[in-house]
Each structure stands twice: as C-alpha cells, then as structure tokens.
Amino acid sequence: MTGGTRSARTWAERRDGARWRIVRWLFELLYRNRALYWLASTIPFAGQWRVWQRLALSRLTGPDTLEVGCGIGTLMGDMLERGYHARAIDRSPQMVAATRRELRRRGLPVEADTVRQASVQALPFAEASFDTVVSTFPTDYIADPVALREIARVLRPGGRLVIVLGASLLPARLILRPLVALQRLVYGRGAQATVSCAGTIAASLMGRLRDVGLAPQAECVSGPFWVAYVVMARKAANV
C-alpha cells in the first residue's frame, strides 16, 4: 500500500467514524423527544417510514411477539390491532411513555408489562418466551453479540428474529433527489441499501447471528421508488 493510498483510507475512516458519531448523537436526541422522532422518520423519507416498518408484519410467526426498540409505538400498535400478544421494550423512558400514549390513543389495552423500559442486552423475560422478536431500523445494538444472545435466549425453538435493517429512497423521481442527497450526507453512500444487499454491515450481522445459533437469510424488498433490506433469522426447532 502506498503512502498516498494509506493516507486516503485513513482520512476516509476518520470521516466515516465522525459521521457515525454524529448520527448516534442525533439518534440519542430523537429517542428523547417524540415530536423530533416523528419528524425525522417522516419528512426525510417521503412518508415511507411506516411502509418500510410494516414490512415486518407479514414476516411475524406465532402469536407471541416482542419488539425491541419500540420507538413511538406505531408498529407495536399495528401488532396489537392484528391480534398478536405483543410486548415491547425500549431503553428510553420517553419512548416508553410515547408508546403507551400511542396505544391508548388507538384504544388498545396497556397492561403493566405491555411496554417496559429495558435494554436489549438484558431482556426482562424468561427463556423461550416469544415466537418472534422484531426490530425496525435499529441502531448498532442489533449487531452486539450480547444483545443477539439475549434475543436468541427469549426466542422459542423454531422462532424468528425479524429485522427491517434499513431502506433507501431511489432517485427515480426528480422531487426525491434532495431527500436522496440528504440520506447520503447523513448515512454515507456505503450505508445505503441501494449500494448492495450484501454490504459489509449486513455481512457482519449475518455472521454474528450464526454465532448465537440463529440461521439468517436476507431479502431485498423493492417499491416504486425505494428499496428496503430485511434480515430474518430462525432459531433451530430442536434446541
């Protein structure tokens, strides 16, 4: 490797590291404020966030579901409305409160253990409690080996982890190009699902899922002007 190439790569790594530090800080800010969370998940994505989030619904298996990182409770409400025996956790007390408000707004029952403040690295549930664990647009906790071991622990044999890992708008329409540029500015070109459905982040996650005894598969889902990336991982039925 030449000195120039090494310097360019080092600069790129520092740039990407700085970007993700900013992104993490922004996410932490969003998780403390329901209004900011809603704005950030709606306007920059041309209103498609809920479309992408609902991709998880057709991939659920069995009645007992757990959502890790429930945000403001929109998917949780969807699951309960469809008759799932759903539970949710989020580490942010503001998001837990927002989810409870969302459920009450929809007229759904909110029991003491329906939504809990908890960390995915220490799930407050017994082994083999759920048929499906679901996570949509997670931050980097989803690749944490401790978190994945906890998810595998609470899944029943034959159960499934469903992750809507990410999604991107496509510059197919002129009106969308400013939003596509905004996504690239925040997340970088390499983090977009449009670049590859077997990108380095996803490949690393697939390996870590196998390490905890989950058999993963990846799926690209295309819409009229977007592409979403879904990962599913099944726990062996004979565990």
C-alpha positions, 0 to 999 in steps of 0.5 A: 500500500502506498503512502498516498493510498494509506493516507486516503483510507485513513482520512476516509475512516476518520470521516466515516467514524465522525459521521457515525458519531454524529448520527448516534448523537442525533439518534440519542436526541430523537429517542428523547423527544417524540415530536423530533422522532416523528419528524425525522422518520417522516419528512426525510423519507417521503412518508415511507417510514411506516411502509418500510416498518410494516414490512415486518408484519407479514414476516411475524410467526406465532402469536407471541411477539416482542419488539425491541426498540419500540420507538413511538409505538406505531408498529407495536400498535399495528401488532396489537390491532392484528391480534398478536400478544405483543410486548415491547421494550425500549431503553428510553423512558420517553419512548416508553411513555410515547408508546403507551400514549400511542396505544391508548390513543388507538384504544388498545389495552396497556397492561403493566408489562405491555411496554417496559423500559429495558435494554436489549442486552438484558431482556426482562423475560424468561427463556423461550418466551416469544415466537418472534422478536422484531426490530425496525431500523435499529441502531448498532445494538442489533449487531452486539453479540450480547444483545443477539444472545439475549434475543436468541435466549427469549426466542422459542425453538423454531422462532424468528428474529425479524429485522427491517435493517434499513431502506433507501429512497431511489432517485427515480423521481426528480422531487426525491433527489434532495431527500436522496442527497440528504440520506447520503450526507447523513448515512454515507453512500456505503450505508445505503441499501441501494449500494448492495444487499450484501454490504459489509454491515449486513455481512457482519450481522449475518455472521454474528447471528450464526454465532448465537445459533440463529440461521439468517437469510436476507431479502431485498424488498423493492417499491416504486421508488425505494428499496428496503433490506430485511434480515430474518433469522430462525432459531433451530426447532430442536434446541 
